[in-house]
Amino acid sequence: MNKPALNVGIDPELIEQARRLGISIAGMDERALRLHLQKVYPTGGDARAKRWARENAEAIRIHNEFVEKHGCFGEEWRSW
């Protein structure tokens, strides 16, 4: 009995990075690929993190303003 193919989405940028480095991604999920890329190319994640921060700077600013004005969600139940 053949198992149906499972299409698990992996960040296309990770796939491209693996391709550039000549890494086969056969049998890897996104988590495994990220861990492997961190081992073989540790500085690659820095560029992605900086780009993410730039792309999301406006949303982060709005969120921080909201928290400053209204407090953190569930703050009244925190015991620490």
N, CA, C and O atoms as a CHARMM CRD file, in Angstrom:
* protein
*
  320
    1    1 MET  N      0.83100  -1.16800   0.00000 PROA 1      0.00000
    2    1 MET  CA     0.00000   0.00000   0.00000 PROA 1      0.00000
    3    1 MET  C      0.88500   1.24400   0.00000 PROA 1      0.00000
    4    1 MET  O      1.73100   1.40300   0.88000 PROA 1      0.00000
    5    2 ASN  N      0.69800   2.11400  -0.97000 PROA 2      0.00000
    6    2 ASN  CA     1.48900   3.33400  -1.07000 PROA 2      0.00000
    7    2 ASN  C      0.92500   4.41600  -0.15600 PROA 2      0.00000
    8    2 ASN  O     -0.28600   4.62500  -0.08200 PROA 2      0.00000
    9    3 LYS  N      1.82400   5.08700   0.52800 PROA 3      0.00000
   10    3 LYS  CA     1.40500   6.20600   1.36600 PROA 3      0.00000
   11    3 LYS  C      1.26200   7.43500   0.47800 PROA 3      0.00000
   12    3 LYS  O      2.05600   7.63600  -0.44000 PROA 3      0.00000
   13    4 PRO  N      0.25200   8.25600   0.74900 PROA 4      0.00000
   14    4 PRO  CA     0.13400   9.49100  -0.03300 PROA 4      0.00000
   15    4 PRO  C      1.29200  10.42900   0.28700 PROA 4      0.00000
   16    4 PRO  O      1.79400  10.44300   1.41100 PROA 4      0.00000
   17    5 ALA  N      1.71300  11.20900  -0.69800 PROA 5      0.00000
   18    5 ALA  CA     2.79600  12.16500  -0.49300 PROA 5      0.00000
   19    5 ALA  C      2.34000  13.24200   0.47600 PROA 5      0.00000
   20    5 ALA  O      1.20500  13.71600   0.42300 PROA 5      0.00000
   21    6 LEU  N      3.23600  13.60800   1.34700 PROA 6      0.00000
   22    6 LEU  CA     2.94600  14.66500   2.31300 PROA 6      0.00000
   23    6 LEU  C      3.71200  15.89800   1.88200 PROA 6      0.00000
   24    6 LEU  O      4.93900  15.87100   1.78100 PROA 6      0.00000
   25    7 ASN  N      3.00600  16.95700   1.63200 PROA 7      0.00000
   26    7 ASN  CA     3.62400  18.20100   1.21000 PROA 7      0.00000
   27    7 ASN  C      3.75500  19.11800   2.41800 PROA 7      0.00000
   28    7 ASN  O      2.79000  19.76300   2.82800 PROA 7      0.00000
   29    8 VAL  N      4.95400  19.16900   2.98300 PROA 8      0.00000
   30    8 VAL  CA     5.21400  20.00200   4.14300 PROA 8      0.00000
   31    8 VAL  C      5.91100  21.26000   3.66200 PROA 8      0.00000
   32    8 VAL  O      6.96400  21.18900   3.03000 PROA 8      0.00000
   33    9 GLY  N      5.33100  22.40200   3.95600 PROA 9      0.00000
   34    9 GLY  CA     5.91200  23.65400   3.50100 PROA 9      0.00000
   35    9 GLY  C      7.18200  24.00200   4.24500 PROA 9      0.00000
   36    9 GLY  O      7.23600  23.92700   5.47300 PROA 9      0.00000
   37   10 ILE  N      8.20000  24.38300   3.49900 PROA 10     0.00000
   38   10 ILE  CA     9.46400  24.83900   4.05600 PROA 10     0.00000
   39   10 ILE  C      9.72200  26.22600   3.49000 PROA 10     0.00000
   40   10 ILE  O      9.49900  26.47500   2.30500 PROA 10     0.00000
   41   11 ASP  N     10.18600  27.11700   4.33400 PROA 11     0.00000
   42   11 ASP  CA    10.50600  28.47700   3.92800 PROA 11     0.00000
   43   11 ASP  C     11.36500  28.43700   2.66000 PROA 11     0.00000
   44   11 ASP  O     12.45800  27.87100   2.67600 PROA 11     0.00000
   45   12 PRO  N     10.88200  29.03300   1.56000 PROA 12     0.00000
   46   12 PRO  CA    11.62500  28.98700   0.29700 PROA 12     0.00000
   47   12 PRO  C     13.03200  29.56700   0.40900 PROA 12     0.00000
   48   12 PRO  O     13.93400  29.14500  -0.31500 PROA 12     0.00000
   49   13 GLU  N     13.22500  30.51700   1.29500 PROA 13     0.00000
   50   13 GLU  CA    14.55600  31.09000   1.47900 PROA 13     0.00000
   51   13 GLU  C     15.53100  30.05000   2.03000 PROA 13     0.00000
   52   13 GLU  O     16.70100  30.02400   1.65000 PROA 13     0.00000
   53   14 LEU  N     15.03700  29.19000   2.93400 PROA 14     0.00000
   54   14 LEU  CA    15.88400  28.12000   3.47800 PROA 14     0.00000
   55   14 LEU  C     16.23800  27.12200   2.38800 PROA 14     0.00000
   56   14 LEU  O     17.37200  26.64800   2.31200 PROA 14     0.00000
   57   15 ILE  N     15.26200  26.80500   1.54500 PROA 15     0.00000
   58   15 ILE  CA    15.51600  25.86800   0.45200 PROA 15     0.00000
   59   15 ILE  C     16.57300  26.43900  -0.48900 PROA 15     0.00000
   60   15 ILE  O     17.47400  25.72200  -0.92400 PROA 15     0.00000
   61   16 GLU  N     16.46100  27.72700  -0.80200 PROA 16     0.00000
   62   16 GLU  CA    17.43300  28.36900  -1.68400 PROA 16     0.00000
   63   16 GLU  C     18.81500  28.39000  -1.05700 PROA 16     0.00000
   64   16 GLU  O     19.81300  28.15500  -1.74000 PROA 16     0.00000
   65   17 GLN  N     18.88100  28.66900   0.23800 PROA 17     0.00000
   66   17 GLN  CA    20.17600  28.67300   0.92200 PROA 17     0.00000
   67   17 GLN  C     20.80200  27.28400   0.88700 PROA 17     0.00000
   68   17 GLN  O     22.00000  27.14700   0.63700 PROA 17     0.00000
   69   18 ALA  N     19.99800  26.25500   1.13700 PROA 18     0.00000
   70   18 ALA  CA    20.50700  24.88400   1.08800 PROA 18     0.00000
   71   18 ALA  C     20.99900  24.55500  -0.31600 PROA 18     0.00000
   72   18 ALA  O     22.04200  23.92100  -0.47300 PROA 18     0.00000
   73   19 ARG  N     20.25600  24.98200  -1.34200 PROA 19     0.00000
   74   19 ARG  CA    20.65500  24.72600  -2.72200 PROA 19     0.00000
   75   19 ARG  C     21.99600  25.38800  -3.01500 PROA 19     0.00000
   76   19 ARG  O     22.88000  24.77000  -3.61000 PROA 19     0.00000
   77   20 ARG  N     22.15000  26.66200  -2.59300 PROA 20     0.00000
   78   20 ARG  CA    23.41600  27.37500  -2.82900 PROA 20     0.00000
   79   20 ARG  C     24.58800  26.67700  -2.15300 PROA 20     0.00000
   80   20 ARG  O     25.70300  26.68100  -2.67400 PROA 20     0.00000
   81   21 LEU  N     24.33600  26.07700  -0.99300 PROA 21     0.00000
   82   21 LEU  CA    25.39600  25.40400  -0.24500 PROA 21     0.00000
   83   21 LEU  C     25.57100  23.94500  -0.66600 PROA 21     0.00000
   84   21 LEU  O     26.45300  23.25000  -0.16100 PROA 21     0.00000
   85   22 GLY  N     24.72600  23.48400  -1.59300 PROA 22     0.00000
   86   22 GLY  CA    24.82800  22.10300  -2.06800 PROA 22     0.00000
   87   22 GLY  C     24.33700  21.08000  -1.06500 PROA 22     0.00000
   88   22 GLY  O     24.81900  19.94800  -1.04500 PROA 22     0.00000
   89   23 ILE  N     23.38600  21.46500  -0.23500 PROA 23     0.00000
   90   23 ILE  CA    22.85500  20.57600   0.80200 PROA 23     0.00000
   91   23 ILE  C     21.56400  19.94000   0.31500 PROA 23     0.00000
   92   23 ILE  O     20.64700  20.63200  -0.12700 PROA 23     0.00000
   93   24 SER  N     21.50100  18.61800   0.39900 PROA 24     0.00000
   94   24 SER  CA    20.28000  17.91200   0.04700 PROA 24     0.00000
   95   24 SER  C     19.29100  18.04400   1.20000 PROA 24     0.00000
   96   24 SER  O     19.64300  17.83000   2.36000 PROA 24     0.00000
   97   25 ILE  N     18.05800  18.39600   0.87000 PROA 25     0.00000
   98   25 ILE  CA    17.04600  18.55000   1.91900 PROA 25     0.00000
   99   25 ILE  C     16.10100  17.35500   1.98200 PROA 25     0.00000
  100   25 ILE  O     15.09700  17.39300   2.69200 PROA 25     0.00000
  101   26 ALA  N     16.41800  16.30700   1.25000 PROA 26     0.00000
  102   26 ALA  CA    15.56700  15.11400   1.22700 PROA 26     0.00000
  103   26 ALA  C     15.35500  14.59300   2.64500 PROA 26     0.00000
  104   26 ALA  O     16.31700  14.36000   3.37700 PROA 26     0.00000
  105   27 GLY  N     14.11100  14.41500   3.02300 PROA 27     0.00000
  106   27 GLY  CA    13.76800  13.86500   4.32300 PROA 27     0.00000
  107   27 GLY  C     13.81600  14.86400   5.46700 PROA 27     0.00000
  108   27 GLY  O     13.62100  14.48300   6.62100 PROA 27     0.00000
  109   28 MET  N     14.07300  16.13600   5.17300 PROA 28     0.00000
  110   28 MET  CA    14.14000  17.14300   6.24100 PROA 28     0.00000
  111   28 MET  C     12.84900  17.94400   6.30300 PROA 28     0.00000
  112   28 MET  O     12.24500  18.25600   5.27700 PROA 28     0.00000
  113   29 ASP  N     12.44100  18.26800   7.50900 PROA 29     0.00000
  114   29 ASP  CA    11.37200  19.24300   7.66700 PROA 29     0.00000
  115   29 ASP  C     12.04600  20.59200   7.91500 PROA 29     0.00000
  116   29 ASP  O     13.27400  20.66900   7.96900 PROA 29     0.00000
  117   30 GLU  N     11.25800  21.64900   8.06400 PROA 30     0.00000
  118   30 GLU  CA    11.84300  22.98400   8.19500 PROA 30     0.00000
  119   30 GLU  C     12.72200  23.10100   9.43100 PROA 30     0.00000
  120   30 GLU  O     13.78800  23.71400   9.38600 PROA 30     0.00000
  121   31 ARG  N     12.27300  22.51400  10.53000 PROA 31     0.00000
  122   31 ARG  CA    13.05400  22.58500  11.76600 PROA 31     0.00000
  123   31 ARG  C     14.42100  21.93800  11.60000 PROA 31     0.00000
  124   31 ARG  O     15.43900  22.50500  11.99800 PROA 31     0.00000
  125   32 ALA  N     14.43900  20.75100  11.01200 PROA 32     0.00000
  126   32 ALA  CA    15.70200  20.03800  10.80300 PROA 32     0.00000
  127   32 ALA  C     16.61000  20.81500   9.85500 PROA 32     0.00000
  128   32 ALA  O     17.81900  20.89400  10.07100 PROA 32     0.00000
  129   33 LEU  N     16.02600  21.38600   8.80800 PROA 33     0.00000
  130   33 LEU  CA    16.82300  22.16400   7.85600 PROA 33     0.00000
  131   33 LEU  C     17.41400  23.39400   8.54200 PROA 33     0.00000
  132   33 LEU  O     18.58700  23.70900   8.34000 PROA 33     0.00000
  133   34 ARG  N     16.62100  24.08800   9.34500 PROA 34     0.00000
  134   34 ARG  CA    17.14800  25.25600  10.06400 PROA 34     0.00000
  135   34 ARG  C     18.32300  24.86500  10.96400 PROA 34     0.00000
  136   34 ARG  O     19.35300  25.53900  10.97100 PROA 34     0.00000
  137   35 LEU  N     18.17100  23.79100  11.71300 PROA 35     0.00000
  138   35 LEU  CA    19.24400  23.33800  12.60100 PROA 35     0.00000
  139   35 LEU  C     20.49900  22.98100  11.81900 PROA 35     0.00000
  140   35 LEU  O     21.61100  23.32300  12.22000 PROA 35     0.00000
  141   36 HSD  N     20.31000  22.28800  10.70000 PROA 36     0.00000
  142   36 HSD  CA    21.45300  21.88700   9.88200 PROA 36     0.00000
  143   36 HSD  C     22.16200  23.11600   9.30100 PROA 36     0.00000
  144   36 HSD  O     23.39000  23.19700   9.32200 PROA 36     0.00000
  145   37 LEU  N     21.38700  24.06200   8.79000 PROA 37     0.00000
  146   37 LEU  CA    21.98400  25.27100   8.22400 PROA 37     0.00000
  147   37 LEU  C     22.71400  26.08100   9.29300 PROA 37     0.00000
  148   37 LEU  O     23.74600  26.68900   9.00900 PROA 37     0.00000
  149   38 GLN  N     22.18900  26.09500  10.52100 PROA 38     0.00000
  150   38 GLN  CA    22.87400  26.80600  11.60700 PROA 38     0.00000
  151   38 GLN  C     24.23800  26.19500  11.88600 PROA 38     0.00000
  152   38 GLN  O     25.18500  26.89800  12.23800 PROA 38     0.00000
  153   39 LYS  N     24.33100  24.87700  11.72500 PROA 39     0.00000
  154   39 LYS  CA    25.60600  24.20300  11.97400 PROA 39     0.00000
  155   39 LYS  C     26.61600  24.47700  10.86500 PROA 39     0.00000
  156   39 LYS  O     27.78100  24.76300  11.14100 PROA 39     0.00000
  157   40 VAL  N     26.17300  24.38900   9.61200 PROA 40     0.00000
  158   40 VAL  CA    27.11700  24.51300   8.50000 PROA 40     0.00000
  159   40 VAL  C     27.32500  25.94900   8.04400 PROA 40     0.00000
  160   40 VAL  O     28.33700  26.25400   7.41300 PROA 40     0.00000
  161   41 TYR  N     26.38000  26.83900   8.35400 PROA 41     0.00000
  162   41 TYR  CA    26.47100  28.23300   7.91400 PROA 41     0.00000
  163   41 TYR  C     25.84700  29.12200   8.98300 PROA 41     0.00000
  164   41 TYR  O     24.78100  29.69900   8.76500 PROA 41     0.00000
  165   42 PRO  N     26.50900  29.23800  10.14400 PROA 42     0.00000
  166   42 PRO  CA    25.90100  29.91900  11.28000 PROA 42     0.00000
  167   42 PRO  C     25.56300  31.38900  11.05400 PROA 42     0.00000
  168   42 PRO  O     24.64800  31.90200  11.69700 PROA 42     0.00000
  169   43 THR  N     26.26300  32.07900  10.17000 PROA 43     0.00000
  170   43 THR  CA    25.98200  33.50100   9.96200 PROA 43     0.00000
  171   43 THR  C     24.79500  33.73000   9.03800 PROA 43     0.00000
  172   43 THR  O     24.32400  34.86200   8.93200 PROA 43     0.00000
  173   44 GLY  N     24.30100  32.71100   8.37500 PROA 44     0.00000
  174   44 GLY  CA    23.16700  32.86500   7.46200 PROA 44     0.00000
  175   44 GLY  C     21.90200  33.31000   8.15900 PROA 44     0.00000
  176   44 GLY  O     21.11100  34.05800   7.58400 PROA 44     0.00000
  177   45 GLY  N     21.69500  32.86900   9.38200 PROA 45     0.00000
  178   45 GLY  CA    20.49800  33.24800  10.12800 PROA 45     0.00000
  179   45 GLY  C     20.50700  34.71100  10.53900 PROA 45     0.00000
  180   45 GLY  O     19.44600  35.31500  10.70000 PROA 45     0.00000
  181   46 ASP  N     21.68600  35.28700  10.71000 PROA 46     0.00000
  182   46 ASP  CA    21.78000  36.69200  11.10200 PROA 46     0.00000
  183   46 ASP  C     21.15900  37.60200  10.05400 PROA 46     0.00000
  184   46 ASP  O     20.42900  38.53400  10.39000 PROA 46     0.00000
  185   47 ALA  N     21.44400  37.33600   8.80000 PROA 47     0.00000
  186   47 ALA  CA    20.89400  38.16200   7.71800 PROA 47     0.00000
  187   47 ALA  C     19.37100  38.04400   7.67800 PROA 47     0.00000
  188   47 ALA  O     18.67700  39.04600   7.50300 PROA 47     0.00000
  189   48 ARG  N     18.84500  36.82500   7.83800 PROA 48     0.00000
  190   48 ARG  CA    17.39000  36.63100   7.85100 PROA 48     0.00000
  191   48 ARG  C     16.75800  37.36800   9.02600 PROA 48     0.00000
  192   48 ARG  O     15.71300  38.00100   8.87500 PROA 48     0.00000
  193   49 ALA  N     17.39100  37.28800  10.19700 PROA 49     0.00000
  194   49 ALA  CA    16.85100  37.94600  11.39200 PROA 49     0.00000
  195   49 ALA  C     16.83300  39.46700  11.21600 PROA 49     0.00000
  196   49 ALA  O     15.86100  40.12400  11.58700 PROA 49     0.00000
  197   50 LYS  N     17.90000  40.01900  10.65500 PROA 50     0.00000
  198   50 LYS  CA    17.94800  41.46700  10.43400 PROA 50     0.00000
  199   50 LYS  C     16.89600  41.89900   9.41400 PROA 50     0.00000
  200   50 LYS  O     16.24300  42.92700   9.59500 PROA 50     0.00000
  201   51 ARG  N     16.73300  41.12900   8.35700 PROA 51     0.00000
  202   51 ARG  CA    15.72700  41.45100   7.34700 PROA 51     0.00000
  203   51 ARG  C     14.32200  41.36900   7.95300 PROA 51     0.00000
  204   51 ARG  O     13.48100  42.23100   7.69600 PROA 51     0.00000
  205   52 TRP  N     14.07200  40.32800   8.75900 PROA 52     0.00000
  206   52 TRP  CA    12.77100  40.18000   9.41300 PROA 52     0.00000
  207   52 TRP  C     12.49000  41.39700  10.28400 PROA 52     0.00000
  208   52 TRP  O     11.38800  41.94500  10.24500 PROA 52     0.00000
  209   53 ALA  N     13.48500  41.82900  11.07700 PROA 53     0.00000
  210   53 ALA  CA    13.30400  42.98000  11.95800 PROA 53     0.00000
  211   53 ALA  C     13.00500  44.24100  11.15500 PROA 53     0.00000
  212   53 ALA  O     12.15800  45.04100  11.55300 PROA 53     0.00000
  213   54 ARG  N     13.68800  44.42800  10.03500 PROA 54     0.00000
  214   54 ARG  CA    13.42600  45.58900   9.17500 PROA 54     0.00000
  215   54 ARG  C     12.01800  45.54000   8.59900 PROA 54     0.00000
  216   54 ARG  O     11.29700  46.53800   8.61300 PROA 54     0.00000
  217   55 GLU  N     11.63000  44.36200   8.09000 PROA 55     0.00000
  218   55 GLU  CA    10.32200  44.21400   7.45300 PROA 55     0.00000
  219   55 GLU  C      9.17400  44.36600   8.44800 PROA 55     0.00000
  220   55 GLU  O      8.07200  44.75700   8.06200 PROA 55     0.00000
  221   56 ASN  N      9.41800  44.06300   9.71600 PROA 56     0.00000
  222   56 ASN  CA     8.35900  44.09200  10.72500 PROA 56     0.00000
  223   56 ASN  C      8.50100  45.23500  11.72000 PROA 56     0.00000
  224   56 ASN  O      7.81300  45.26000  12.74000 PROA 56     0.00000
  225   57 ALA  N      9.38400  46.17500  11.43200 PROA 57     0.00000
  226   57 ALA  CA     9.66200  47.27000  12.36300 PROA 57     0.00000
  227   57 ALA  C      8.40200  48.06500  12.70200 PROA 57     0.00000
  228   57 ALA  O      8.19500  48.42000  13.86300 PROA 57     0.00000
  229   58 GLU  N      7.56600  48.34800  11.71900 PROA 58     0.00000
  230   58 GLU  CA     6.36200  49.13600  11.95900 PROA 58     0.00000
  231   58 GLU  C      5.39600  48.39000  12.89500 PROA 58     0.00000
  232   58 GLU  O      4.85900  48.98100  13.83200 PROA 58     0.00000
  233   59 ALA  N      5.17900  47.10900  12.64200 PROA 59     0.00000
  234   59 ALA  CA     4.28200  46.31800  13.49600 PROA 59     0.00000
  235   59 ALA  C      4.84400  46.21500  14.91400 PROA 59     0.00000
  236   59 ALA  O      4.08800  46.27700  15.88300 PROA 59     0.00000
  237   60 ILE  N      6.14400  46.06000  15.03900 PROA 60     0.00000
  238   60 ILE  CA     6.77000  45.98400  16.36100 PROA 60     0.00000
  239   60 ILE  C      6.58700  47.30400  17.10200 PROA 60     0.00000
  240   60 ILE  O      6.28000  47.30800  18.29400 PROA 60     0.00000
  241   61 ARG  N      6.77300  48.42700  16.40400 PROA 61     0.00000
  242   61 ARG  CA     6.60000  49.74000  17.00600 PROA 61     0.00000
  243   61 ARG  C      5.16100  49.92000  17.51100 PROA 61     0.00000
  244   61 ARG  O      4.94200  50.38300  18.63100 PROA 61     0.00000
  245   62 ILE  N      4.18600  49.55000  16.67300 PROA 62     0.00000
  246   62 ILE  CA     2.77400  49.67600  17.04700 PROA 62     0.00000
  247   62 ILE  C      2.45700  48.79500  18.25800 PROA 62     0.00000
  248   62 ILE  O      1.76200  49.22000  19.18000 PROA 62     0.00000
  249   63 HSD  N      2.96500  47.58700  18.24200 PROA 63     0.00000
  250   63 HSD  CA     2.74300  46.68100  19.36700 PROA 63     0.00000
  251   63 HSD  C      3.32600  47.26400  20.64900 PROA 63     0.00000
  252   63 HSD  O      2.67000  47.27000  21.69100 PROA 63     0.00000
  253   64 ASN  N      4.56200  47.75300  20.57000 PROA 64     0.00000
  254   64 ASN  CA     5.20500  48.31800  21.75600 PROA 64     0.00000
  255   64 ASN  C      4.43200  49.52200  22.29500 PROA 64     0.00000
  256   64 ASN  O      4.30600  49.68700  23.50800 PROA 64     0.00000
  257   65 GLU  N      3.91900  50.35500  21.40300 PROA 65     0.00000
  258   65 GLU  CA     3.10600  51.49700  21.83800 PROA 65     0.00000
  259   65 GLU  C      1.82400  51.02500  22.53700 PROA 65     0.00000
  260   65 GLU  O      1.42000  51.58700  23.55500 PROA 65     0.00000
  261   66 PHE  N      1.20000  50.00000  21.98200 PROA 66     0.00000
  262   66 PHE  CA    -0.01100  49.46000  22.58100 PROA 66     0.00000
  263   66 PHE  C      0.26700  48.93700  23.98900 PROA 66     0.00000
  264   66 PHE  O     -0.48300  49.22400  24.92200 PROA 66     0.00000
  265   67 VAL  N      1.34400  48.17100  24.13600 PROA 67     0.00000
  266   67 VAL  CA     1.69300  47.60700  25.44000 PROA 67     0.00000
  267   67 VAL  C      2.02300  48.71700  26.43000 PROA 67     0.00000
  268   67 VAL  O      1.64900  48.64800  27.60000 PROA 67     0.00000
  269   68 GLU  N      2.72700  49.73900  25.95200 PROA 68     0.00000
  270   68 GLU  CA     3.05800  50.85500  26.84000 PROA 68     0.00000
  271   68 GLU  C      1.79800  51.56500  27.33200 PROA 68     0.00000
  272   68 GLU  O      1.72100  51.98600  28.48600 PROA 68     0.00000
  273   69 LYS  N      0.81800  51.69300  26.44600 PROA 69     0.00000
  274   69 LYS  CA    -0.41500  52.39900  26.79800 PROA 69     0.00000
  275   69 LYS  C     -1.36000  51.54100  27.63100 PROA 69     0.00000
  276   69 LYS  O     -1.94700  52.02300  28.59900 PROA 69     0.00000
  277   70 HSD  N     -1.51200  50.24600  27.25200 PROA 70     0.00000
  278   70 HSD  CA    -2.52400  49.37900  27.86500 PROA 70     0.00000
  279   70 HSD  C     -1.95300  48.29100  28.77300 PROA 70     0.00000
  280   70 HSD  O     -2.70900  47.63400  29.48800 PROA 70     0.00000
  281   71 GLY  N     -0.65600  48.09300  28.75900 PROA 71     0.00000
  282   71 GLY  CA    -0.04400  47.01200  29.53400 PROA 71     0.00000
  283   71 GLY  C     -0.06800  45.70000  28.76700 PROA 71     0.00000
  284   71 GLY  O     -0.65900  45.60400  27.69200 PROA 71     0.00000
  285   72 CYS  N      0.57700  44.70200  29.32900 PROA 72     0.00000
  286   72 CYS  CA     0.64200  43.37100  28.70500 PROA 72     0.00000
  287   72 CYS  C     -0.66200  42.62200  28.92400 PROA 72     0.00000
  288   72 CYS  O     -1.32800  42.79300  29.94500 PROA 72     0.00000
  289   73 PHE  N     -1.01700  41.79000  27.95400 PROA 73     0.00000
  290   73 PHE  CA    -2.20200  40.95100  28.09400 PROA 73     0.00000
  291   73 PHE  C     -2.01500  40.02200  29.28500 PROA 73     0.00000
  292   73 PHE  O     -0.96900  39.38600  29.41600 PROA 73     0.00000
  293   74 GLY  N     -3.00200  39.94000  30.13900 PROA 74     0.00000
  294   74 GLY  CA    -2.97000  39.04200  31.28600 PROA 74     0.00000
  295   74 GLY  C     -2.12300  39.54500  32.44000 PROA 74     0.00000
  296   74 GLY  O     -1.87100  38.80800  33.39300 PROA 74     0.00000
  297   75 GLU  N     -1.68400  40.77900  32.36600 PROA 75     0.00000
  298   75 GLU  CA    -0.81100  41.32100  33.40500 PROA 75     0.00000
  299   75 GLU  C     -1.44800  41.25300  34.79300 PROA 75     0.00000
  300   75 GLU  O     -0.75700  41.05400  35.79200 PROA 75     0.00000
  301   76 GLU  N     -2.76500  41.41800  34.84400 PROA 76     0.00000
  302   76 GLU  CA    -3.44500  41.40600  36.14000 PROA 76     0.00000
  303   76 GLU  C     -3.41600  40.03200  36.81400 PROA 76     0.00000
  304   76 GLU  O     -3.65800  39.93100  38.01700 PROA 76     0.00000
  305   77 TRP  N     -3.12500  38.98100  36.05400 PROA 77     0.00000
  306   77 TRP  CA    -3.07700  37.63000  36.62300 PROA 77     0.00000
  307   77 TRP  C     -1.67200  37.15100  36.91100 PROA 77     0.00000
  308   77 TRP  O     -1.47600  36.08700  37.49900 PROA 77     0.00000
  309   78 ARG  N     -0.68800  37.94300  36.49500 PROA 78     0.00000
  310   78 ARG  CA     0.70700  37.52500  36.73100 PROA 78     0.00000
  311   78 ARG  C      1.03900  37.62100  38.19900 PROA 78     0.00000
  312   78 ARG  O      0.59200  38.52800  38.90100 PROA 78     0.00000
  313   79 SER  N      1.84700  36.65200  38.65700 PROA 79     0.00000
  314   79 SER  CA     2.26600  36.66900  40.05900 PROA 79     0.00000
  315   79 SER  C      3.77400  36.90800  40.17300 PROA 79     0.00000
  316   79 SER  O      4.34100  36.79100  41.25900 PROA 79     0.00000
  317   80 TRP  N      4.41200  37.23700  39.07000 PROA 80     0.00000
  318   80 TRP  CA     5.85900  37.49500  39.11600 PROA 80     0.00000
  319   80 TRP  C      6.18700  38.88500  38.71000 PROA 80     0.00000
  320   80 TRP  O      7.35900  39.26400  38.69500 PROA 80     0.00000
